[in-house]
Amino acid sequence: MLSDGRRCGPRINFLAGPVYLADDADDQSIVRQCLAGDAASFEALVTRYQRVFFTLAVRMLGDREDASDVVQNAFIKIYENLHTFDPARRFFSWAYRILVNECLNARRAQRPVEPIPGNLPSAGSPLEALESEERRRRVRQALLGLSFEHREVVVLRHFTELSYEEIGSTLNLPVATVKSRLHAARQRLTRTLLAEFVA
């Protein structure tokens, strides 16, 4: 809630600039400003993390519209719960858990539809573009076939490029568990994709 009683629903532009996951001190400074009454400063956190959160949500849910709704709801809850943030933790890790909870809620209510394909531009001939889109479709389907626990380590490692240590910190898991889940997830993805290839 804002100081005048209005709900805080930041307008999210998913075409913003690059995301920086290492600005912990800056994140904490912004949180302090928000808690001190400067609600407008929250927009800096939205701008910094909206793209990576949207990417994570799309990979988790397989649907861009649902992902957009989840990210919007997550940012509202992040703002409303800023007073519970522990400065000893990374802001990204804390906020990511809120995003995951929203993804889980969305999955429970999700419609059984074919995921909307990403509109990623492809260079080359129409045949190359078709083959590239087909590969992306197969990878998306294989990713969605993983358990949520395996899917999130793959997404964090390969789509946000976090280190094993950063993933462990984000998920509150030992690094050995992160590596084990990632290994199992990669094996499952490989088996699924190979089975489709030879089918």
C-alpha positions, -999 to 999 in steps of 0.1 A, spaced: 0 0 0 11 35 -7 10 62 20 -23 76 7 -39 42 9 -37 33 -28 -25 -2 -39 9 -1 -54 7 -16 -88 39 -6 -107 33 -4 -145 58 -28 -160 75 -23 -193 91 -56 -203 113 -39 -229 135 -22 -203 173 -23 -204 196 -50 -191 193 -66 -157 221 -65 -131 220 -92 -104 250 -80 -85 239 -46 -72 231 -58 -37 241 -26 -19 221 -5 -44 190 -27 -39 192 -24 -2 196 14 -5 164 15 -26 145 -7 -1 155 17 27 143 47 7 109 29 1 106 21 38 114 57 46 83 68 26 98 73 -9 74 49 -27 85 62 -62 120 48 -57 105 13 -60 103 18 -97 141 14 -99 138 -22 -86 110 -29 -110 131 -16 -139 161 -36 -128 144 -70 -123 113 -70 -145 130 -86 -175 147 -114 -156 116 -121 -136 95 -122 -168 120 -146 -184 120 -168 -153 82 -169 -152 78 -177 -189 103 -206 -185 85 -218 -154 49 -215 -167 53 -218 -205 28 -190 -211 37 -154 -217 3 -139 -206 3 -159 -174 40 -149 -168 31 -112 -172 3 -115 -147 26 -134 -122 53 -108 -125 28 -80 -119 14 -97 -88 49 -106 -76 60 -70 -77 29 -58 -58 36 -84 -31 73 -75 -30 64 -39 -24 38 -48 2 62 -70 21 94 -48 19 92 -44 57 100 -82 60 131 -81 39 162 -91 58 192 -69 47 215 -97 55 201 -115 24 204 -107 -13 173 -88 -24 171 -109 -56 170 -141 -36 143 -128 -13 122 -114 -42 127 -146 -63 110 -167 -36 79 -144 -38 80 -148 -76 82 -186 -73 52 -187 -49 32 -167 -75 43 -191 -102 31 -220 -81 -2 -204 -75 -5 -197 -113 4 -233 -121 -24 -246 -99 -49 -224 -117 -33 -227 -152 -54 -235 -182 -42 -266 -201 -32 -248 -233 -3 -250 -257 24 -224 -246 26 -193 -266 58 -194 -286 84 -166 -281 86 -141 -310 124 -143 -313 137 -130 -346 156 -156 -367 181 -148 -394 185 -169 -426 161 -186 -449 125 -194 -440 135 -231 -437 162 -222 -412 138 -200 -393 113 -229 -392 139 -253 -380 151 -229 -353 116 -223 -340 109 -261 -340 141 -266 -319 130 -239 -294 95 -254 -292 110 -288 -284 133 -274 -257 103 -255 -242 82 -286 -241 110 -307 -226 117 -280 -200 80 -279 -190 81 -317 -186 106 -314 -157 95 -312 -121 93 -276 -108 124 -282 -86 145 -294 -116 131 -267 -139 140 -238 -116 177 -248 -113 179 -251 -151 163 -217 -156 184 -200 -130 216 -216 -144 210 -212 -181 186 -183 -185 199 -160 -157 234 -174 -157 237 -175 -119 266 -195 -104 260 -226 -84 267 -206 -52 242 -179 -62 216 -205 -71 222 -222 -37 218 -189 -19 186 -180 -39 170 -214 -33 184 -219 2 201 -252 -9 236 -266 -5 257 -262 -36 260 -300 -38 222 -303 -40 221 -276 -68 246 -295 -88 228 -328 -83 194 -314 -93 210 -297 -123 227 -329 -134 195 -349 -131 175 -322 -150 201 -321 -178 199 -359 -181 162 -358 -183 162 -331 -209 187 -350 -230 167 -382 -229 135 -363 -238 150 -345 -267 168 -375 -280 136 -396 -278 119 -369 -299 147 -368 -324 147 -405 -331 109 -408 -330 
